[in-house]
Amino acid sequence: MIAHLKGIILHKSPAGLVVDCGGVGYAAAIPLSTFLKVGEEGEPVELFVHTHLTDNALSLFGFLTLEEKDIFLKLISISGIGPKLAIAVLSGMDAETLAEAVRSSDVTRIAMVPGIGKKTALRIAMELADKIDKKERLLKSRASKETEDLVSALLNMGFRRKEIEPVVEETVKARKGEGFEVMLRESLKALSRV
């Protein structure tokens, strides 16, 4: 599977790019947002790519950012939305605008994209809302590297997760950037008082 292309733009049009990567030209369909941001023919380009395989063809879809690619993948996971329609959606509004329209349930804004009717816009808004909310919750719940290291060290010392998590959270807030040893010492002091 092709996931990334880095090379020189051989041909550029609103519908796609041909990228020369070591003497091989790869054609990738792109959204209008990517077309407007990439350089001109003969200039270097780097694309995040989704390889779409069907019985009849192997197609590449390119994006300048991982965020665009992520939204594209979420769109094509919705029943009735294929890659070409997903590209049309991202050509009608960038990934951030689409995410904002989904969060605010702005079905009218989504339906303004050519090729998207009210029913499809409603389906996009409902199904993407769950996927975007899940991703945001996951990002918020992910602990920092310092927090993970402290929790791991204290668990290895025999403390229980329930008692160490609030202590570690407070220590990281108060001592962030002072080094692992300092934060570990502070966490142990706080735990000895519990």
PAZA-523797 format. One line per field, with one value per residue (C-alpha): x, y, z. Coordinates in steps of 0.05 Angstrom, whole numbers, plus 5000, padded with zeros to 4 digits. Example, Ala and Ser with C-alpha at 12.3 -4.5 7.8 and 13.67 -1.06 7.14 Angstrom:
2
X = c(5246  5273)
Y = c(4910  4979)
Z = c(5156  5143)
This chain:
194
X = c(5000  5026  5019  5066  5095  5154  5178  5171  5105  5103  5031  4982  4907  4849  4831  4900  4975  5026  5086  5154  5184  5252  5232  5162  5102  5045  4976  4938  4869  4871  4820  4818  4849  4912  4913  4914  4971  5020  5074  5076  5100  5174  5172  5179  5117  5102  5034  5000  4966  4907  4911  4841  4835  4773  4761  4773  4827  4880  4872  4913  4884  4934  4932  4980  4963  4948  4885  4857  4873  4841  4776  4777  4783  4726  4683  4694  4676  4606  4557  4544  4606  4660  4729  4707  4650  4696  4745  4686  4668  4740  4743  4680  4707  4773  4779  4775  4712  4680  4696  4667  4604  4596  4607  4554  4507  4507  4475  4458  4532  4551  4494  4522  4578  4562  4538  4515  4440  4405  4401  4474  4494  4453  4486  4555  4539  4512  4565  4625  4602  4613  4681  4706  4681  4714  4781  4778  4761  4820  4868  4845  4851  4921  4971  5036  5101  5121  5055  5060  5132  5115  5054  5094  5151  5103  5064  5130  5143  5079  5031  4959  4937  4877  4921  4977  4938  4914  4982  5019  4971  4984  5059  5064  5023  5067  5136  5130  5198  5239  5259  5236  5275  5247  5176  5185  5212  5154  5103  5134  5131  5058  5043  5077  5029  4967)
Y = c(5000  5069  5115  5173  5206  5253  5279  5332  5356  5335  5357  5397  5406  5418  5344  5315  5314  5271  5265  5240  5196  5170  5166  5137  5183  5172  5203  5222  5254  5313  5359  5432  5453  5412  5440  5511  5498  5456  5488  5492  5441  5426  5441  5389  5361  5314  5280  5233  5181  5135  5075  5054  4985  4961  4904  4951  4999  5021  5095  5143  5201  5252  5303  5355  5341  5280  5316  5319  5246  5227  5264  5232  5162  5178  5202  5139  5095  5124  5081  5111  5157  5135  5166  5213  5241  5248  5287  5331  5345  5364  5407  5444  5457  5443  5390  5441  5474  5406  5385  5451  5441  5371  5394  5448  5401  5451  5404  5463  5481  5409  5405  5465  5421  5401  5329  5327  5327  5340  5265  5253  5316  5292  5224  5256  5302  5245  5193  5240  5271  5204  5194  5264  5263  5196  5222  5285  5244  5198  5257  5288  5223  5208  5222  5258  5218  5245  5223  5154  5145  5167  5121  5063  5074  5080  5018  4980  5003  4970  5029  5021  5059  5090  5123  5146  5177  5240  5249  5243  5291  5344  5333  5340  5405  5434  5408  5402  5409  5397  5326  5256  5247  5311  5292  5221  5246  5295  5240  5194  5250  5262  5188  5180  5232  5194)
Z = c(5000  4982  5043  5026  4964  4961  4895  4841  4812  4738  4726  4768  4759  4807  4802  4816  4814  4778  4824  4799  4853  4829  4756  4768  4760  4809  4794  4857  4862  4910  4943  4921  4989  4972  4900  4926  4975  4934  4892  4817  4765  4775  4850  4906  4940  4996  5001  5051  5009  5014  4966  4944  4912  4875  4827  4768  4792  4841  4857  4898  4938  4963  5020  5046  5119  5161  5187  5116  5104  5171  5154  5085  5116  5164  5105  5063  5123  5119  5079  5011  5011  4963  4954  4897  4938  4999  4956  4933  5005  5023  4960  4983  5053  5087  5141  5198  5170  5160  5231  5257  5215  5243  5315  5307  5268  5210  5159  5113  5107  5090  5039  5002  4975  4903  4900  4972  4986  5052  5070  5055  5093  5153  5150  5147  5206  5249  5234  5234  5300  5336  5303  5317  5389  5400  5373  5416  5479  5463  5454  5520  5558  5533  5588  5577  5573  5642  5672  5641  5666  5737  5740  5714  5764  5823  5801  5799  5871  5893  5898  5873  5811  5847  5899  5852  5793  5830  5863  5797  5763  5817  5816  5740  5743  5799  5776  5700  5666  5729  5710  5724  5790  5821  5802  5827  5894  5901  5884  5937  5989  5973  5976  6044  6071  6046)
